[in-house]
Amino acid sequence: MDTEALKKYSALHPKPAGLTLQYGTAGFRTKAEQLDHVMFRMGLLAVLRSKAVASTIGIMVTASHNPEEDNGVKLVDPLGEMLHPSWEEYATQLANAEEQELQKIITEICQKAAVNQHKDASVFIGRDTRPSSEKLSQSVIDGISVLGGQYHDYGLVTTPQLHYMVCCQNTRGQYGKATLEGYYEKLSKAFTELIKKSPSSGEGQRHLKIDCANGIGALKLSEMEPYFPKEVQIHLYNDGTKEKLNHLCGADFVKVHQKPPRGLDMNPNERCCSFDGDADRIVYYYKDTTGHFHLIDGDKIATLISIFLKELLAKVGQTLKMAVVQTAYANGSSTRYLEQTLKVPVHCVKTGVKHLHHKAQEFDVGVYFEANGHGTVLFSKAAETKIRQLAKEEEDDEKREAAKVLENMIDLINQTVGDAISDMLVIEAILALKGLTVQQWDALYTDLPNRLLKVQVADRRVIDTTDAERRAVTPPGLQEKIDALVKKYKLSRAFVRPSGTEDVVRIYAEAETQEAADALAHEVSLAVYHLAGGRGAPPQPI
């Protein structure tokens, strides 16, 4: 390590006094002007991680669905997965270190993580369309260069595309080609094969309106459009040419506000969907003939995919084990439908994609989605090998055809991370193959009315939870109070959990009617306010 170069470059990326940041599920995220030193240091960390695992590591500069003036950074591990939890701690240490401690902390990380400093290092970089992203990307490059790492800058890409490239690189091309063309070709080829088999193939066009959140999704979908079969027509809205990123649009806005994004006109029963700013989340929606807005979120997406895959697995006649992974925020109706009607096992884990991804890896086929529209499907190596073998060698025509459809599904799904483009193509293919309208999909089950609230507290750490965040352990008496409140309402449940980023407690309640869900959420928020050190005025009824 060249200590003089480190000192010199570090001084060019000074840390603002008194700023402390925590590496969470979404990496680091805050106002863009506070991130220059963090980007430089994450460049350093990526080199160390690359040397430690002798693989290419990814760095994505994005703040996803946050406002345009924010930015962020996350590291991508060798198979396109999130950074290993033990390294999240190193990231936090490095980001918060004072200038004069940098070298000491790098040395400590090398010792703890057995980093061989003489190994080569390789880093892939990507960024979203925020005005601050290019300059911050350059700070990452400075960090990589100081420690002698090699890098490939992909420039503007969606977050899932960068995850994909990293996985392709480290599997020596087994997963695909580590280029944008490779990504477009792999997905569009699988999609085209699937669409060919749909009952209405060749009968007119399938139209889909896409709100791109004024983000990177618009740019990449435009590049990909020539690869799509002619039966599919996509219409892009909020493409970033006029308005601000994520402003009154995008998947997060539509999910939270339960209404269409600005800048997209909907006709009755038209299929529409929204991406978020870095294109790793997707939600669908439509308006019925009375003008009523219907949201189809991550729970219903997981359900549609599960129905389709379960039918195919039954046809190929293999004893492959499939499960769905959800969080406590999943609507109770979706869990009941999956378990009771579909007879698919459902597992609940803590909030945060890394927890869902990890659990989904335990099954032959693991479907995971957060209600916010972030999710994917994972196939175990053994399941994938078996399916590909059946698609080639199975003598029974029906079984072989089902295996071929599954094989194309495996190629269409981005298994490294939730990917709005890939998920959209999966959904469009399933709807076409099953001959389903958006209304029929929506009618699989009816969501229970629910309400999300938050309460300001002096210290969020007073709340500790268990049972995948569904029960509060502390403060004393809070869970008993919630249990008593839940008993007052039909089909109800409620839980509280501390925010990962600010001193607020998040409250979720659902019940048979909206009035009941609102009343329950309000009563639980009062209990939190009184028992967990609420700040400011007590919560008011909704």
N, C-alpha and C positions, 0 to 999 in steps of 0.2 A: 504494500500500500504506500503510495507516494504522499507522505504526510503534508508536505509543502503545498502540493496541488489541492489536497483536500481542504486545507486552511484557506487557500486563496479562493477556491470556488464557493466554499461555504460562506465566506464573507460577502459574496455576490448575491447570496440567497439568504439574507438574515431572518432570524425568527423574531416576530413581533413580541415585545415584552409582555409577560403575563398571560400569554395565550396557551391554553392546554386543550388538546384534542384527543379523542378516543377512537381507535379503529373498531368499527362495529360491523354488522352484517353488510352494510353498504360501503364499507371502507371509511375514508374520511370525507366529510361533507360540511362545508360552511361557505361564508362569503368568499368569492373568488380572490379578492385582494389580500386575503389572509393565508393563501395557500402556497405561495411561491416556495418557501423553505420546505414545506411538506413534500411538494413534488420532487424537489432536488433530492431529498432524503429517501423518498420511495424509489427513486432511481438507484440509489446506493443499495437499498434493501433488496431490490429485485436481482441485482448482481450477486449478492450474498446468497439469496435463495436459489438462484440458478446454479451457483457453484455447489451448494449443499446437496441438491438433488440431481445434479448433472443433467439438467433438462432446460428447455426454453421456458421462460416465465413471461406472463403477459402483464402489461400495465394499461389500464383503461382510465382516461381522463373524462369524467362525466359526473353530473349530479342527478342523472335520471329524470325523475318527475319534479324535482325542485325548481323554484323560479330561476329565470335566466341569469340573474346576477350571482347566483351560487355556483360553485363547482365542487368537484370531488375527485377522488382517485381510489381505485381498488386494484389489487394484485390478483392475477389468475394463475392457479397452480398447473402442473404439467398436463393433466388430462382435461383441462378446461374447467376444473372445479374451483370453488372459492379457496382463498388462501387458508392453509392449515391453521387451526386455532392457536397452536403454540407460537406461530409467527405473528399472529395479530398483536400479541403482547410486545414482541420486538418492534413492530411497526409503531405502536403507541410510544414506546421508550424513545425510539429514534426521532419521532416527530416532535416530542416535547423536550428533547435534550438541549441544554444550553450549548452555545457555539464551542466553548472550550472542552466540553465533555464528549463531543462527537466521536473523536478517534477512540477514546476509552470504551464507549458503548459498542462501537463496531467490533473492537477486539473481543469484548465480552460475548457478543452474539456469535462471533466465529468460534469461540471456545465452547459455549453452551450447545451450539447446533452442529458442532464438528464440521465447520466449513473449511475446506481445503482451498486456501487463497491462490494456489498455483493453477487451479483448474480454470478452464475457459468458461465464460458466461455469455448467455444469449438471451436477449429480451425483445419481445414484440410489443409495440406501442400502438394504441388507437385513441381516437378522441371523438367527442360529439361536436355539435355545431355551435356551441356557445361562443360568444365573442372572445372570452378569456381562454378558451381551450388550446389555441395554437401556441400562445406564449407559455402557458403552463406545461405543455408538452415539451417545449424546448428546455424547461428547467429539469424535467425528468431525464432528458438526453444528457444534460450536464452531469447529473448524478451517475448515470450509467458509465459515461466516458471517464470520469475521474478514477473509477475503480477498474478501468480497462475492459469493460464489457462490450460485446458486440450488440448492435441493435438493428431491428428492421422496423421502420416507421410506416404503418399502414395508413396514416392520416385519418381521414374521416371514415369511420365504420360504426355500425351498431355495436353495442356491448356484446350481444351474442355472437356476432361475426368474429370478434377478437377471441372470444373463448374457443370458438370453432377452429380458428387458425392455430392456436396454441396446441390444441389436441391433435390436429393433423400433423403438425411438425413433430410432436413427441411420439406419435405412433408410426413415424416414418411413412406417412401417406396412407396407412391402412384405413384411417377414418375418412380420408379425403385429401384433396390438394389444398395446401395452405395459401390459397389465393382467393380473391373475391370471385373470379370466374369459376374456380373450382366449387365454391359454395353455391353459386347460382346454378351451375350445371347439375350438381348432385341433387339439389332440392327439386329443380324444375323437371328433371328426368323422372324422378320418382312420382311427382305430382301428375305429370302427363300420363304415365302408365296407369295410375289409379283412375284418373278422369275417363280414360278410354273405356273402362269397365262399367261406367255408370249407365243406368237404364236410359237416361235422357241424353246420352252423348250424341252430339251432332244436331240436337234439336234446339236451335237458337242459343243465345248466350246467357251465361250466369253473370249477373252484375253485382258488384259489391262496392259500397262507398266506404272509404277509409279516411278517418281523421288522423293525421300524422303528428299532431301535437306541435306543429311548426318545428319539428326536430329532424334528426338524422334519418328516420324511417322513410320520409318522402324521397330523399335523395337516393337511397338504396333501392327502394321499390321502383323508381323510375329507371334505374340501371337494369333492374331484373325483369322489367316488363316484357322486353323482346323475347325472353326465354319462356314466357307462359304460353300454354296452348290457346288457340284462337277462341275456344269456347268461353274463356274466362276474361271478363272485362273489369278491370279495377279503375275506380275513379278516386283520385287523391284530393283531399281537402286539408286546409291548414298545412300547406307544404313549405312554410318558412319564408315565402317570398314577401309577405306583407306584415305579419304579426309576430309578437314575441313568443318564444318557446314556452310551452306549457300554460300559456295565459288563457284562462277560460276554455281550455280544450285539453284533450289527452285522456288516457285511460283513468288516471287518478281523479281528475276533475269529474268525469262522467260517473265513476263509481261512488265518489263521496256525495256529489250533489244530486245523483239520480235524475239527471236530465241531459239532453243532447249538448254537444260542444257548440260553441259559437262558430259560425262560418260553415255549417253543414245543414242544408235543407233536407228534411226527410218527408218522403211520401208515405202513405199508409202501407204497412207490411213490407217495407224495403229493408233488406239486410244491410246493416251498417256496423262498423267496428272502429275502435280507437286504440292507437298505440300510445305508449308513454314516450317521453323525450329521447330515451336511448334505445327504444324499441325492444325491451325485454318483457313488457307486459301487454296484454290485450284483453279488452272486453267487447262483447257484441251487444247490440240493442236494436229496437225497432219501435215504431209507433203503430198502434192498432187503428182500425177505421174510426174509432171515437176520438182519436188524438191522444190516447193514453200512452205514456212512455213505459217500455218494458226493458229492463236491464238483464243481460245474460252474462253473469260474472264467472269468475274462476271455478266456482262450485259446479255450475251447469256445464262448463267446458269439460271439466274432469269427468262428469257423469256421461256426457255424450261420447267421449273417447273410450270410457270404460265399457259402455254398452257394445260399441263397435268391436273392441278388442276381445271382449268376452265371447261374442258370437264367433269370431274367427278362430279363437283358441279351441272352442268346442268343436268347430268343423275340422280342424287339423287333428283332433283327437289326442293331443298330448296332455300329460298331466303337469302342465306348467302352472306355477302358483302366481296368481295376480292379486295385487292389493292396491288400495287407494290410501294416500297419506294426506291428511288435512291438519289444520290448526284449529284452536278453539273458536276462531272467528268464522269457521264454516257454518253455513246455515243449517240448523237442526233438521230441516226437511231433506236436505241433500244427503246427510248422513243416514237418515232413516230409509230413504229411497235406495241408496247403495246397499245397505246391509239387509233390508227386509225384502225389497222387490228384486233387486239384481243379485242378491246373495254374494256380494263381493265384500271381503273383509276391509274394514276401515281402521286406520291407526291415526291417533292424534298426537302431534308433537308440538314442542314450543314454537312460537312465532319466529320467523326468519328462515329464508330459503335454504340455508346450509343444513338446518335441522331436518327439513323435508327431504332434501336430496339424499342425505346420509341414510335416513330410514328407508327410502325407496330402493336403495341399493341392496336391501336384504331379500328382495323377491325376484322371481324370474322376470316378472313384468311389474314395475312399480310406477303407478300414475300419481303425480303430485301436483297440486295447484293450491296457491293461496287464493282467498276470495277476491283479492285485488287483481287477479288475472296473470300472475306470474307462476309459470309451471311448465312441466314437460313430462315425458315418459322415459323411464330407464329400462333397458333390456339387459339381463345378465349375459355375460359372455356365452355361457352354456346354452341359454335360450336362443340367442342370436344364431349360434352355430347350428343348432337343431333346426331352426326355421329355414335357414338358407339351404341346408341339406335337403329338407323336405321339398322345398321349391324346385330343386333340381331333380331329385331322384324318386319322389313319391309316385307310385303307379296309379293310385286312385285319383281320377281327374278332379273330383270336388275337393279332396284334401290338398292336392297339389296347387290348385287355383287359390284356395284360402291361404296356403303358405306363401304364395307369390304376393298376394295382397299384403300380408304381414311383412314380408321382406321389403316391399316398397314403403310401407309405413316406417320401418326401422330407418330407411335411408332418408325419409322426409322429415323425421323428427330430429331436432338438434338436442342430442342427449347430454350435452355439456352443461346446459343452463336453459331457463325459460327464454323463448325466442319468439317475439310477436310475429315475425314473417313466417317462420316455420309453423307455429301454432295455427296461424290463419289458414295456411295451405292444408294442414291436417283437417281442420274443421270444414273447410270448403269441400275437400275430397269426401269426407264422411257424409256430409249433407247430400252431396250429389249421388254417392253410391247407395245411400239408404232412401233417396228420393224424399227427403224431409224438407219442409218449409221451416222458416225461422220460428213461426208460431207453434208448429208441432214440437219443435225442439224445446221451446219455452214451456210447453204444457206438460212436460214429463213429470214435473211436480211443481207445487206452488211454494215459494219461499215464505217462511214465517216472517211477519213484520219484525223489524229490529231497530235498534237505536245505538249509535256510538256517541259517547260523551267523553270529556276529559275534565279533570279537577286539578287545579294548581295546588301543589303541596310544598312544604318547606324543604323536605328531603324525600325523594322517591324511594330511597333505600329502606324506608320503614316498611314497605310492602315486600313481602317475600312470598313466593308461590310454589305450588307443587302440582302434580297430576297434569303435566303439560300446560301449566299456567291456568288451569281451570278452578283451582282452589287456593285461597289465601291462607298462609300459615301465620303471618304477622301482618298488622298489629293484632293483639289478642282481642277476641270478640267480633272481629270484622266478618269472618266467614259465617259465624253463627247468625249474625244479623242478615247477611245476604241470603242464607238458607231460609230464614223466616220470611223474608220479603218475597222470595221466589214462590213459596207455598201459596201466596195470595192470588196468583194468576195462573190461568190455564196454559198448558204447553209452553211453560216459561223456563228460562234459564238465564243466569247472569254471571259474569266473572269480571275481576279487575286485575290489571297488571301494570307494573311501572313502565313508563316510556324508557326506551333505550338511550334516548338522547337529551331529554329535558326533564325538569322537576314537575312532571305531571303524571297523574295516574289515569290510565285509559279504562273506560267502562263500556262493557258490551251487554246488552239485554235483548232478549227476544221473547215474544209471547203471541197468543192467538190473534190479538188485534193490535193495530198501531197504537191506539190509546193506551192499551195495557203495557206494551213495550216501552212507550214514552214514560209512563208513570213509574214503571219498575226501574228504568234507567235513572230517573230523577231521584227516587228513594235510595237507590244504591249510591248515587253520587253524594247525597247528604251524609250517608253512613261513612263514606270515605273521608269526606270533609271533616266530620267530627272525630273520627277515630284515627285518622292518619295525618293529622296536622295540616288541615287545609289553610290556604292563604287567601287573603282578600275577602270579598263578600261571599256568603253561602250560595251554593248553586240555586238558580231560580227554576221553577217548573218550565217545561218545554212549551 
